[in-house]
Amino acid sequence: MPELLIIDDDGNLTELLGTFLSNRGHSIKTAPDGISGLRKMFESKPDLVILDVTMPKRDGWETIEKIREVSDVPIIMLTARDEEPDILRGFSQGADDYVTKPFSFAQLAARVEAVLSRAENKSSDVQDIIKQGDLEVNLKTHQVTRGKERIMLTPTEFKLLKTMISRPGEVVSPDELVKEVWGPQYEQEIGHVRRYIWHLRKKIEIDPENPIYIENEWGVGYRFRPQ
């Protein structure tokens, strides 16, 4: 049974959402702020964190920064703001998805399932390790290294990289990437691809402005350039 940690200072929302997700087959833990949320995350090691942005003591931005220093646990951010800079900030700090309030519980539950599925199947790949230049991707352990440097990717970033590096030299359209990485329920959110490509480049490229791994094929899609 997947364990979810909900970190949100809205007690009514947390209780109702926790009950709804529990009825969907999840084990639920809750925390009212970032400080206690971090404590519970380290203690219980949940399978996914649902994290509110606006909270007392330590807000969602500070909390996700602390989480990403030590863990690649999937994270869904909750916020009342849907402006582009806030969404980009969430993705740049390692969020796997971003849901704006108000939202339906069914919508959030669908996204929980989608994010969890991206974090699974670590041992189902025929080829365990893919090497391209000094970049090495272990499909079984989800470890990525460039030279001797370990690169920390979120489950979503890893699946995006895996999808492209498994098809070297082939142009993959944004529509294909959305279906493969996020799932068909995200087909209207092509913007996810552009944002994540940029943040993935910042992690794996020596110079993100002049990428050597992930190329744009303007108007068509993206290509992982064989090294």
C-alpha positions as CSV (number, residue, x, y, z in Angstrom):
1,M,0.0,0.0,0.0
2,P,1.6,3.3,-1.1
3,E,2.2,5.7,1.8
4,L,1.4,9.4,1.1
5,L,2.5,12.3,3.3
6,I,0.2,15.4,3.1
7,I,1.9,18.6,4.3
8,D,-0.7,21.4,4.5
9,D,-1.8,23.8,7.2
10,D,-5.5,23.6,6.2
11,G,-6.7,21.0,8.6
12,N,-10.2,20.5,7.0
13,L,-8.7,20.0,3.6
14,T,-6.1,17.6,4.9
15,E,-8.7,15.5,6.8
16,L,-11.0,15.3,3.8
17,L,-8.3,14.7,1.3
18,G,-6.7,12.1,3.5
19,T,-9.9,10.2,3.8
20,F,-10.5,10.3,0.1
21,L,-7.1,9.0,-0.8
22,S,-7.2,6.4,2.0
23,N,-10.4,5.1,0.4
24,R,-8.4,4.8,-2.8
25,G,-6.0,2.4,-1.2
26,H,-3.3,4.7,0.2
27,S,-1.8,4.9,3.7
28,I,-1.9,8.5,4.8
29,K,0.2,10.6,7.1
30,T,-0.3,14.4,7.6
31,A,1.6,17.4,8.9
32,P,0.4,21.0,9.5
33,D,3.7,22.7,8.5
34,G,7.0,22.3,6.8
35,I,9.0,21.6,10.0
36,S,6.9,18.8,11.2
37,G,6.4,17.6,7.6
38,L,10.2,17.2,7.2
39,R,10.4,15.3,10.5
40,K,7.6,12.9,9.4
41,M,9.2,12.5,6.0
42,F,12.5,11.4,7.5
43,E,10.8,9.1,9.9
44,S,8.4,7.3,7.6
45,K,10.0,7.7,4.2
46,P,6.7,8.0,2.2
47,D,6.2,7.0,-1.4
48,L,4.9,10.4,-2.3
49,V,4.6,13.9,-0.7
50,I,1.7,16.3,-1.3
51,L,3.1,19.7,-0.3
52,D,1.3,23.0,0.1
53,V,3.2,26.2,-0.8
54,T,1.8,28.6,1.7
55,M,2.3,27.4,5.3
56,P,3.6,28.9,8.6
57,K,7.0,28.2,10.1
58,R,8.5,26.8,6.9
59,D,6.7,27.3,3.6
60,G,6.6,24.8,0.7
61,W,9.5,26.4,-1.2
62,E,11.8,26.0,1.8
63,T,10.4,22.5,2.5
64,I,11.0,21.1,-1.0
65,E,14.5,22.5,-1.0
66,K,15.3,20.6,2.2
67,I,13.6,17.4,0.8
68,R,15.6,17.6,-2.4
69,E,18.9,17.8,-0.5
70,V,18.4,14.3,0.7
71,S,15.7,12.5,-1.3
72,D,14.2,12.0,-4.8
73,V,10.7,11.1,-3.4
74,P,8.0,12.2,-5.8
75,I,6.4,15.6,-4.8
76,I,3.1,17.2,-5.9
77,M,2.9,20.9,-5.0
78,L,-0.4,22.5,-4.0
79,T,-0.9,26.2,-4.4
80,A,-3.6,28.8,-5.0
81,R,-1.4,30.6,-7.5
82,D,-1.2,29.4,-11.1
83,E,1.1,32.0,-12.6
84,E,3.9,30.8,-14.8
85,P,6.8,32.0,-12.6
86,D,5.4,30.0,-9.6
87,I,4.9,26.9,-11.7
88,L,8.5,27.2,-13.1
89,R,9.8,27.7,-9.6
90,G,8.1,24.5,-8.4
91,F,9.5,22.5,-11.3
92,S,13.0,24.0,-10.9
93,Q,13.1,23.0,-7.2
94,G,12.2,19.4,-8.1
95,A,8.4,19.1,-8.0
96,D,7.0,16.2,-10.1
97,D,3.6,17.9,-10.6
98,Y,1.8,21.1,-9.7
99,V,-1.9,21.4,-8.8
100,T,-3.6,24.7,-8.2
101,K,-6.4,25.3,-5.7
102,P,-9.3,24.8,-5.9
103,F,-9.1,21.3,-7.3
104,S,-11.2,18.2,-7.3
105,F,-10.1,15.2,-5.2
106,A,-10.6,12.9,-8.1
107,Q,-8.2,15.1,-10.2
108,L,-5.5,15.0,-7.5
109,A,-6.0,11.3,-7.0
110,A,-5.4,10.7,-10.8
111,R,-2.2,12.8,-10.6
112,V,-1.0,10.9,-7.5
113,E,-1.4,7.6,-9.5
114,A,0.4,9.0,-12.5
115,V,3.3,10.3,-10.5
116,L,3.6,7.0,-8.5
117,S,3.6,5.0,-11.7
118,R,6.5,7.1,-13.1
119,A,8.5,6.2,-10.0
120,E,7.9,2.4,-10.4
121,N,9.2,-0.3,-12.6
122,K,12.9,0.2,-11.7
123,S,13.8,-3.4,-12.6
124,S,11.7,-4.0,-15.7
125,D,14.2,-2.8,-18.3
126,V,15.9,-5.2,-20.6
127,Q,19.1,-3.0,-20.7
128,D,20.3,-1.9,-17.3
129,I,22.8,0.8,-18.2
130,I,22.9,3.2,-21.1
131,K,26.1,5.2,-21.8
132,Q,26.3,8.2,-24.0
133,G,29.6,10.1,-23.9
134,D,30.4,10.7,-20.3
135,L,26.7,10.4,-19.3
136,E,25.7,7.1,-17.8
137,V,22.1,6.2,-16.9
138,N,21.3,3.1,-14.8
139,L,17.7,2.1,-15.7
140,K,17.5,-0.3,-12.8
141,T,18.8,1.9,-9.9
142,H,17.7,5.2,-11.5
143,Q,21.2,6.6,-10.9
144,V,22.6,9.1,-13.4
145,T,26.2,10.2,-13.5
146,R,28.2,12.5,-15.7
147,G,31.8,11.5,-15.4
148,K,32.3,10.9,-11.7
149,E,29.5,13.3,-10.7
150,R,26.2,11.9,-9.4
151,I,23.2,13.8,-10.9
152,M,20.1,13.9,-8.7
153,L,16.9,13.6,-10.8
154,T,13.3,13.5,-9.7
155,P,11.3,10.4,-11.0
156,T,9.7,12.6,-13.7
157,E,13.0,14.0,-14.8
158,F,14.4,10.5,-14.9
159,K,11.6,9.1,-17.0
160,L,11.9,12.0,-19.4
161,L,15.6,11.3,-19.8
162,K,15.1,7.6,-20.1
163,T,12.4,8.1,-22.8
164,M,14.8,10.1,-25.0
165,I,18.1,8.3,-24.3
166,S,16.4,5.0,-25.1
167,R,15.7,6.4,-28.6
168,P,19.0,8.1,-29.5
169,G,19.0,10.2,-32.7
170,E,15.2,10.0,-33.0
171,V,13.0,13.1,-32.8
172,V,10.3,12.7,-30.2
173,S,7.3,15.0,-30.3
174,P,6.0,16.8,-27.3
175,D,2.7,14.9,-27.6
176,E,4.6,11.6,-27.5
177,L,6.6,12.7,-24.5
178,V,3.5,13.8,-22.6
179,K,1.8,10.5,-23.1
180,E,5.0,8.4,-22.3
181,V,6.2,10.4,-19.3
182,W,3.1,12.0,-17.8
183,G,0.3,9.8,-19.1
184,P,-2.7,10.5,-21.4
185,Q,-4.5,12.5,-18.7
186,Y,-1.9,15.2,-19.3
187,E,-2.4,15.5,-23.1
188,Q,-3.5,19.1,-22.8
189,E,-0.5,20.2,-20.8
190,I,2.3,20.3,-23.5
191,G,3.9,23.1,-21.5
192,H,5.2,20.4,-19.0
193,V,7.6,19.2,-21.7
194,R,9.2,22.5,-22.4
195,R,9.6,23.3,-18.7
196,Y,11.1,19.9,-17.8
197,I,13.4,19.8,-20.9
198,W,14.9,23.1,-19.6
199,H,15.4,21.9,-16.1
200,L,16.7,18.5,-17.3
201,R,19.3,20.3,-19.4
202,K,20.3,22.4,-16.4
203,K,21.2,19.2,-14.6
204,I,22.8,17.0,-17.3
205,E,24.4,19.6,-19.6
206,I,27.7,21.3,-18.9
207,D,26.3,24.4,-20.7
208,P,22.5,24.3,-20.8
209,E,22.4,27.3,-23.3
210,N,24.5,25.2,-25.7
211,P,23.3,21.6,-25.1
212,I,25.2,18.6,-26.5
213,Y,22.8,16.0,-25.4
214,I,19.2,17.2,-25.8
215,E,18.6,19.1,-29.1
216,N,15.5,21.0,-30.3
217,E,14.1,20.1,-33.6
218,W,12.1,23.3,-34.0
219,G,8.4,22.7,-34.6
220,V,8.8,18.9,-34.3
221,G,10.2,17.9,-31.0
222,Y,13.4,16.9,-29.1
223,R,16.2,14.6,-29.9
224,F,18.8,12.9,-27.7
225,R,22.0,13.3,-29.7
226,P,24.1,10.1,-29.8
227,Q,27.6,10.7,-28.4
